[in-house]
Each structure stands twice: as structure tokens, then as C-alpha cells.
Amino acid sequence: MVENNIVDGEILDEATLTLEEFAHACAVERQWVKERVESGMLGDRTHYVSQWRFTSHDLIRARRLRQMEYDFDAVPELAALVADLFEENERLKGRLRAAGLPFY
């Protein structure tokens, strides 16, 4: 019999992940993360690798990048552009919500 474990959790903005934890949470290799950080597609590239810490926002973005790259065979730059558009769309919806305006 196959056992399915469902994990329910909440992503906290205060919590940060190391490079190793982050790569594991995204189901990618550390090199994949390093390449995207160094190219400016992910995270804050102002720190040395040993000091990299990733937030919940970074985790959501990285998972979106990975999904675009794997599901649609997108090059990293295209995946980053799509992630930017998703984030802008979410930001604009937030502004509409704050103004009390409907959106679809």
C-alpha cells in the first residue's frame, strides 16, 4: 500500500533558507540556483555564495522559473520574463483590491 503524506505549511517571510535548503525546496541542483542568482534572475546577488539567504518570495519565484523551464522547455531568460509578468500582474491586482475595484 502506498502511503501519501500531505504536508501543510505556511511560508513565512521572516524565515530564510540557505543555498542547500533552497535548492532542495525547489527540487533543483545548487548550480541551477547559482546560475540564476549570478545572472540576476533570482535573489540578491550582492552577497558571497556562503552568505546567500533566500526568502519565501525567492522560493515562489524559483519554483515558477523551474516550472516554466521544465514544463515548456523555456530558456532561463524567458522563464524570468514570465515570472516578472506574473509578479507584476499580482502587484496590479493588489492595487485594484486596495482601491476596492473589481478585477477579473
DSSP file (Angstrom, degrees, kcal/mol; ACC not computed):
  #  RESIDUE AA STRUCTURE BP1 BP2  ACC     N-H-->O    O-->H-N    N-H-->O    O-->H-N    TCO  KAPPA ALPHA  PHI   PSI    X-CA   Y-CA   Z-CA
    1    1 A M              0   0    0      0, 0.0     2,-0.4     0, 0.0     0, 0.0   0.000 360.0 360.0 360.0 134.2    0.0    0.0    0.0
    2    2 A V        -     0   0    0      2,-0.0     2,-0.6     1,-0.0     0, 0.0  -0.698 360.0-146.0 -85.9 130.2    1.3    3.4   -0.9
    3    3 A E        -     0   0    0     -2,-0.4     2,-0.6     2,-0.0    -1,-0.0  -0.859   8.3-158.9 -99.4 125.3    1.4    6.0    1.9
    4    4 A N        -     0   0    0     -2,-0.6     2,-0.6     2,-0.0    -2,-0.0  -0.911   3.2-162.0-104.7 118.8    0.7    9.6    0.9
    5    5 A N        -     0   0    0     -2,-0.6     2,-0.6     2,-0.0    -2,-0.0  -0.893   3.8-159.6-100.9 120.0    1.9   12.1    3.4
    6    6 A I        -     0   0    0     -2,-0.6     2,-0.6     2,-0.0    -2,-0.0  -0.881   4.8-160.8-100.7 124.0    0.3   15.5    2.9
    7    7 A V        -     0   0    0     -2,-0.6     2,-0.5     2,-0.0    -2,-0.0  -0.914   2.6-165.3-107.9 124.9    2.3   18.3    4.4
    8    8 A D        +     0   0    0     -2,-0.6     2,-0.3     2,-0.0    -2,-0.0  -0.934  23.1 154.8-109.3 127.7    0.5   21.6    5.1
    9    9 A G        -     0   0    0     -2,-0.5     2,-0.4     2,-0.0    -2,-0.0  -0.934  37.2-127.8-148.1 169.8    2.7   24.6    5.8
   10   10 A E        -     0   0    0     -2,-0.3     2,-0.6     2,-0.0    -2,-0.0  -0.982  22.4-131.3-123.8 131.8    2.9   28.3    5.7
   11   11 A I        -     0   0    0     -2,-0.4     2,-0.4    45,-0.0     3,-0.0  -0.725  25.8-155.6 -83.5 123.7    5.7   30.2    4.1
   12   12 A L        -     0   0    0     -2,-0.6     3,-0.5     1,-0.1    44,-0.3  -0.845  16.4-146.2-104.6 135.3    6.9   32.8    6.5
   13   13 A D  S    S+     0   0    0     -2,-0.4    43,-0.2     1,-0.2    -1,-0.1   0.797  99.1  58.3 -67.4 -27.7    8.7   36.0    5.3
   14   14 A E  S    S+     0   0    0     41,-0.1     2,-0.3     2,-0.0    -1,-0.2   0.785  90.7  84.0 -74.0 -26.4   10.9   36.0    8.3
   15   15 A A        -     0   0    0     -3,-0.5     2,-0.3     1,-0.0    41,-0.3  -0.563  62.0-168.6 -80.1 138.8   12.3   32.6    7.6
   16   16 A T        -     0   0    0     -2,-0.3     2,-0.3    39,-0.1    39,-0.2  -0.908   9.3-141.4-125.2 157.1   15.3   32.3    5.2
   17   17 A L  B     -A   54   0A   0     37,-2.3    37,-2.3    -2,-0.3     2,-0.1  -0.875  14.0-125.2-116.6 147.6   16.9   29.3    3.6
   18   18 A T     >  -     0   0    0     -2,-0.3     4,-2.9    35,-0.2     5,-0.2  -0.292  39.8 -97.4 -76.1 172.6   20.5   28.5    2.9
   19   19 A L  H  > S+     0   0    0     33,-0.4     4,-2.6    30,-0.2     5,-0.2   0.923 126.1  47.9 -58.1 -45.4   21.6   27.7   -0.7
   20   20 A E  H  > S+     0   0    0      2,-0.2     4,-2.1     1,-0.2    -1,-0.2   0.930 114.6  44.7 -63.5 -46.8   21.4   24.0    0.1
   21   21 A E  H  > S+     0   0    0      2,-0.2     4,-2.6     1,-0.2    -1,-0.2   0.897 114.0  50.9 -63.4 -41.0   17.9   24.2    1.7
   22   22 A F  H  X S+     0   0    0     -4,-2.9     4,-1.7     2,-0.2    -2,-0.2   0.925 109.6  48.5 -64.6 -46.5   16.7   26.4   -1.1
   23   23 A A  H  X>S+     0   0    0     -4,-2.6     5,-2.4    -5,-0.2     4,-0.7   0.909 113.0  49.0 -60.8 -42.2   17.9   24.1   -3.8
   24   24 A H  H ><5S+     0   0    0     -4,-2.1     3,-0.9     1,-0.2    -2,-0.2   0.919 109.5  51.4 -63.6 -43.8   16.3   21.1   -2.1
   25   25 A A  H 3<5S+     0   0    0     -4,-2.6    -1,-0.2     1,-0.3    -2,-0.2   0.790 114.5  44.0 -64.5 -27.7   13.0   23.0   -1.6
   26   26 A C  H 3<5S-     0   0    0     -4,-1.7    -1,-0.3    -5,-0.2    -2,-0.2   0.501 108.8-125.1 -93.1  -6.0   13.0   23.8   -5.3
   27   27 A A  T <<5S+     0   0    0     -3,-0.9     2,-0.3    -4,-0.7    -3,-0.2   0.903  72.1 114.7  59.9  44.0   14.0   20.3   -6.4
   28   28 A V  S   <S-     0   0    0     -5,-2.4    -1,-0.2    -6,-0.1    -2,-0.1  -0.856  71.1 -94.1-133.3 169.2   17.0   21.6   -8.3
   29   29 A E     >  -     0   0    0     -2,-0.3     4,-1.4     1,-0.1     3,-0.5  -0.476  34.9-114.5 -80.0 156.3   20.7   21.4   -8.1
   30   30 A R  H  > S+     0   0    0      1,-0.2     4,-2.7     2,-0.2     5,-0.2   0.870 116.9  59.7 -57.7 -37.0   22.7   24.1   -6.3
   31   31 A Q  H  > S+     0   0    0      1,-0.2     4,-2.6     2,-0.2    -1,-0.2   0.869  99.6  56.1 -61.5 -37.1   24.3   25.0   -9.6
   32   32 A W  H  > S+     0   0    0     -3,-0.5     4,-1.7     2,-0.2    -1,-0.2   0.925 110.7  44.5 -59.6 -45.4   20.9   25.8  -11.1
   33   33 A V  H  X S+     0   0    0     -4,-1.4     4,-2.4     2,-0.2     5,-0.2   0.939 112.2  51.8 -64.9 -47.6   20.3   28.3   -8.2
   34   34 A K  H  X S+     0   0    0     -4,-2.7     4,-2.9     1,-0.2     5,-0.2   0.910 108.3  51.4 -56.5 -45.0   23.8   29.8   -8.5
   35   35 A E  H  X S+     0   0    0     -4,-2.6     4,-1.4     1,-0.2    -1,-0.2   0.898 112.1  45.8 -61.4 -41.1   23.4   30.4  -12.3
   36   36 A R  H  <>S+     0   0    0     -4,-1.7     5,-2.1    -5,-0.2     6,-1.2   0.851 114.4  47.5 -73.7 -33.5   20.1   32.2  -11.8
   37   37 A V  H ><5S+     0   0    0     -4,-2.4     3,-1.4     4,-0.2    -2,-0.2   0.943 112.1  49.4 -69.1 -47.3   21.3   34.3   -8.9
   38   38 A E  H 3<5S+     0   0    0     -4,-2.9    -2,-0.2     1,-0.3    -1,-0.2   0.782 110.9  50.4 -64.5 -27.1   24.5   35.3  -10.8
   39   39 A S  T 3<5S-     0   0    0     -4,-1.4    -1,-0.3    -5,-0.2    -2,-0.2   0.475 116.9-113.6 -89.6  -1.9   22.5   36.3  -13.9
   40   40 A G  T < 5S+     0   0    0     -3,-1.4    -3,-0.2    -4,-0.3    -2,-0.1   0.563  86.6 114.2  85.9   8.6   20.2   38.4  -11.8
   41   41 A M  S   <S+     0   0    0     -5,-2.1     2,-0.3    -6,-0.2    -4,-0.2   0.636  78.6  27.9 -84.4 -14.3   17.1   36.3  -12.3
   42   42 A L  S    S-     0   0    0     -6,-1.2    -2,-0.3    -5,-0.1    -1,-0.2  -1.000 104.8 -18.8-151.4 140.9   16.8   35.3   -8.7
   43   43 A G  S    S-     0   0    0     -2,-0.3     2,-0.6     1,-0.1    11,-0.1   0.034  91.6 -47.0  64.7-166.2   17.6   36.5   -5.2
   44   44 A D    >   -     0   0    0      9,-0.3     3,-0.8     1,-0.1     9,-0.2  -0.927  44.4-168.5-109.3 112.1   20.1   39.2   -4.2
   45   45 A R  T 3   +     0   0    0     -2,-0.6    -1,-0.1     1,-0.2     4,-0.1   0.192  65.9  93.5 -90.2  19.0   23.4   38.7   -5.9
   46   46 A T  T 3  S+     0   0    0      2,-0.1     2,-0.2     0, 0.0    -1,-0.2   0.595  75.5  72.3 -85.0  -9.9   25.2   41.2   -3.7
   47   47 A H  S <  S-     0   0    0     -3,-0.8     2,-0.1     1,-0.1     5,-0.1  -0.656  88.1-102.8-105.3 159.4   26.4   38.5   -1.2
   48   48 A Y    >>  -     0   0    0     -2,-0.2     3,-2.2     1,-0.1     4,-0.6  -0.426  40.4-105.4 -72.5 155.8   29.0   35.8   -1.5
   49   49 A V  G >4 S+     0   0    0      1,-0.3     3,-1.2     2,-0.2   -30,-0.2   0.850 119.7  58.9 -52.3 -40.4   27.7   32.3   -2.0
   50   50 A S  G 34 S+     0   0    0      1,-0.3    -1,-0.3   -32,-0.1   -31,-0.1   0.680 110.2  44.0 -66.7 -15.8   28.5   31.3    1.6
   51   51 A Q  G <4 S+     0   0    0     -3,-2.2    -1,-0.3   -33,-0.1    -2,-0.2   0.400  79.6 130.8-108.7   0.6   26.1   34.1    2.8
   52   52 A W    <<  +     0   0    0     -3,-1.2   -33,-0.4    -4,-0.6     2,-0.4  -0.340  30.5 179.8 -61.2 131.1   23.2   33.6    0.4
   53   53 A R        -     0   0    0     -9,-0.2     2,-0.4   -35,-0.1    -9,-0.3  -0.993  12.3-151.2-131.1 139.3   19.9   33.5    2.2
   54   54 A F  B     -A   17   0A   0    -37,-2.3   -37,-2.3    -2,-0.4     2,-0.1  -0.915   5.1-150.6-119.6 139.0   16.6   33.1    0.3
   55   55 A T     >  -     0   0    0     -2,-0.4     4,-2.0   -39,-0.2   -39,-0.1  -0.342  36.6 -96.6 -96.7 177.6   13.1   34.3    1.3
   56   56 A S  H  > S+     0   0    0    -41,-0.3     4,-2.4   -44,-0.3     5,-0.2   0.864 125.7  55.8 -63.8 -35.6    9.7   33.0    0.7
   57   57 A H  H  > S+     0   0    0      1,-0.2     4,-2.4     2,-0.2    -1,-0.2   0.924 107.4  49.1 -61.7 -43.6    9.4   35.4   -2.3
   58   58 A D  H  > S+     0   0    0      1,-0.2     4,-2.9     2,-0.2    -2,-0.2   0.891 109.9  52.2 -61.1 -39.7   12.6   33.9   -3.7
   59   59 A L  H  X S+     0   0    0     -4,-2.0     4,-2.3     2,-0.2    -2,-0.2   0.920 110.0  47.0 -64.7 -44.8   11.2   30.4   -3.2
   60   60 A I  H  X S+     0   0    0     -4,-2.4     4,-1.9     2,-0.2    -1,-0.2   0.930 115.0  47.0 -61.9 -45.2    8.0   31.2   -5.1
   61   61 A R  H  X S+     0   0    0     -4,-2.4     4,-2.7     2,-0.2    -2,-0.2   0.920 111.7  50.1 -64.3 -44.1    9.9   32.8   -7.9
   62   62 A A  H  X S+     0   0    0     -4,-2.9     4,-2.9     1,-0.2     5,-0.2   0.903 110.1  49.9 -63.2 -41.1   12.4   30.0   -8.2
   63   63 A R  H  X S+     0   0    0     -4,-2.3     4,-2.3     2,-0.2    -1,-0.2   0.879 111.3  49.6 -65.4 -35.8    9.6   27.4   -8.3
   64   64 A R  H  X S+     0   0    0     -4,-1.9     4,-2.4    -5,-0.2    -2,-0.2   0.920 111.4  48.8 -67.2 -43.3    7.9   29.4  -11.0
   65   65 A L  H  X S+     0   0    0     -4,-2.7     4,-2.6     2,-0.2    -2,-0.2   0.944 112.4  48.2 -59.4 -48.4   11.2   29.7  -13.0
   66   66 A R  H  X S+     0   0    0     -4,-2.9     4,-2.7     1,-0.2     5,-0.3   0.907 110.7  51.4 -60.0 -42.6   11.8   25.9  -12.7
   67   67 A Q  H  X S+     0   0    0     -4,-2.3     4,-2.8    -5,-0.2     5,-0.5   0.927 111.6  46.5 -61.9 -45.3    8.2   25.2  -13.8
   68   68 A M  H  X S+     0   0    0     -4,-2.4     4,-1.5     1,-0.2     6,-1.3   0.915 114.6  47.9 -63.3 -42.6    8.5   27.4  -16.9
   69   69 A E  H  X S+     0   0    0     -4,-2.6     4,-0.5     4,-0.2    -2,-0.2   0.920 121.5  33.9 -65.3 -43.8   11.9   25.9  -17.8
   70   70 A Y  H  < S+     0   0    0     -4,-2.7    -2,-0.2    -5,-0.2    -3,-0.2   0.926 121.6  43.3 -81.1 -45.6   10.8   22.3  -17.4
   71   71 A D  H  < S+     0   0    0     -4,-2.8    -3,-0.2    -5,-0.3    -2,-0.2   0.874 131.4  22.6 -69.8 -37.1    7.2   22.3  -18.5
   72   72 A F  H  < S-     0   0    0     -4,-1.5    -1,-0.2    -5,-0.5    -2,-0.2   0.309  99.3-121.5-114.4   7.2    7.7   24.5  -21.5
   73   73 A D     <  +     0   0    0     -4,-0.5    -4,-0.2     1,-0.2     2,-0.2   0.872  53.1 171.7  53.0  39.4   11.4   23.9  -22.2
   74   74 A A        -     0   0    0     -6,-1.3    -1,-0.2     1,-0.1    -2,-0.1  -0.532  37.1-114.4 -81.0 143.9   11.9   27.7  -21.8
   75   75 A V    >>  -     0   0    0     -2,-0.2     4,-2.3    -3,-0.1     3,-0.6  -0.442  36.0-106.5 -68.4 153.6   15.3   29.2  -21.7
   76   76 A P  H 3> S+     0   0    0      0, 0.0     4,-2.3     0, 0.0     5,-0.2   0.842 118.7  55.2 -54.4 -37.4   16.1   30.8  -18.3
   77   77 A E  H 3> S+     0   0    0      2,-0.2     4,-1.9     1,-0.2     5,-0.1   0.899 109.5  46.0 -65.1 -39.9   15.7   34.3  -19.6
   78   78 A L  H <> S+     0   0    0     -3,-0.6     4,-2.4     2,-0.2    -1,-0.2   0.906 111.3  52.4 -68.1 -41.5   12.2   33.6  -21.0
   79   79 A A  H  X S+     0   0    0     -4,-2.3     4,-2.3     1,-0.2    -2,-0.2   0.895 109.2  50.5 -60.3 -39.8   11.2   31.9  -17.7
   80   80 A A  H  X S+     0   0    0     -4,-2.3     4,-2.5    -5,-0.2    -1,-0.2   0.888 108.8  51.5 -66.0 -39.2   12.4   35.0  -15.8
   81   81 A L  H  X S+     0   0    0     -4,-1.9     4,-2.2     2,-0.2    -2,-0.2   0.920 110.4  48.3 -62.8 -43.9   10.4   37.3  -18.1
   82   82 A V  H  X S+     0   0    0     -4,-2.4     4,-2.4     2,-0.2    -2,-0.2   0.914 111.0  50.8 -62.4 -43.0    7.3   35.2  -17.5
   83   83 A A  H  X S+     0   0    0     -4,-2.3     4,-2.5     1,-0.2    -2,-0.2   0.903 108.4  52.5 -61.7 -41.0    7.9   35.3  -13.7
   84   84 A D  H  X S+     0   0    0     -4,-2.5     4,-2.4     1,-0.2    -1,-0.2   0.912 109.6  49.0 -59.2 -43.0    8.3   39.1  -13.9
   85   85 A L  H  X S+     0   0    0     -4,-2.2     4,-2.4     2,-0.2    -2,-0.2   0.892 110.0  50.8 -66.3 -40.1    4.9   39.3  -15.7
   86   86 A F  H  X S+     0   0    0     -4,-2.4     4,-2.3     2,-0.2    -1,-0.2   0.935 112.1  47.6 -59.7 -46.3    3.2   37.1  -13.1
   87   87 A E  H  X S+     0   0    0     -4,-2.5     4,-2.3     1,-0.2    -2,-0.2   0.893 111.9  49.1 -64.7 -40.8    4.6   39.3  -10.3
   88   88 A E  H  X S+     0   0    0     -4,-2.4     4,-2.5     2,-0.2    -1,-0.2   0.905 110.3  51.6 -64.7 -41.2    3.5   42.5  -12.0
   89   89 A N  H  X S+     0   0    0     -4,-2.4     4,-2.3     1,-0.2    -2,-0.2   0.918 110.9  47.7 -60.7 -44.5    0.1   41.0  -12.5
   90   90 A E  H  X S+     0   0    0     -4,-2.3     4,-1.9     2,-0.2    -2,-0.2   0.893 111.4  51.0 -63.9 -40.0   -0.2   40.1   -8.8
   91   91 A R  H  X S+     0   0    0     -4,-2.3     4,-1.8     2,-0.2    -2,-0.2   0.917 111.1  47.7 -63.5 -44.0    1.0   43.6   -7.8
   92   92 A L  H  X S+     0   0    0     -4,-2.5     4,-2.2     1,-0.2    -2,-0.2   0.878 109.5  52.8 -66.9 -38.1   -1.6   45.3  -10.0
   93   93 A K  H  X S+     0   0    0     -4,-2.3     4,-2.6     1,-0.2    -1,-0.2   0.891 107.2  53.7 -62.4 -38.5   -4.3   43.1   -8.6
   94   94 A G  H  X S+     0   0    0     -4,-1.9     4,-2.5     2,-0.2    -2,-0.2   0.890 107.7  49.8 -62.4 -39.8   -3.3   44.1   -5.2
   95   95 A R  H  X S+     0   0    0     -4,-1.8     4,-1.7     2,-0.2    -2,-0.2   0.899 110.9  49.4 -65.9 -40.4   -3.6   47.7   -6.1
   96   96 A L  H  <>S+     0   0    0     -4,-2.2     5,-2.6     2,-0.2     4,-0.5   0.920 111.6  49.2 -63.8 -43.2   -7.1   47.1   -7.5
   97   97 A R  H ><5S+     0   0    0     -4,-2.6     3,-1.3     1,-0.2    -2,-0.2   0.926 110.0  51.1 -59.9 -45.6   -8.1   45.3   -4.3
   98   98 A A  H 3<5S+     0   0    0     -4,-2.5    -1,-0.2     1,-0.3    -2,-0.2   0.824 110.7  49.0 -62.8 -31.9   -6.7   48.1   -2.2
   99   99 A A  T 3<5S-     0   0    0     -4,-1.7    -1,-0.3    -5,-0.2    -2,-0.2   0.499 114.5-118.6 -85.1  -4.1   -8.7   50.6   -4.3
  100  100 A G  T < 5 +     0   0    0     -3,-1.3    -3,-0.2    -4,-0.5    -2,-0.1   0.729  66.4 141.5  74.6  21.8  -11.9   48.5   -3.9
  101  101 A L      < -     0   0    0     -5,-2.6    -1,-0.3    -6,-0.2    -2,-0.1  -0.735  52.1-115.3 -98.3 145.3  -12.1   48.0   -7.6
  102  102 A P        -     0   0    0      0, 0.0     2,-0.3     0, 0.0    -1,-0.1  -0.413  32.4-176.0 -75.0 154.0  -13.2   44.7   -9.2
  103  103 A F              0   0    0     -2,-0.1   -10,-0.0     1,-0.0     0, 0.0  -0.971 360.0 360.0-144.7 159.7  -10.8   42.7  -11.4
  104  104 A Y              0   0    0     -2,-0.3    -1,-0.0     0, 0.0     0, 0.0   0.371 360.0 360.0-120.9 360.0  -11.1   39.5  -13.4
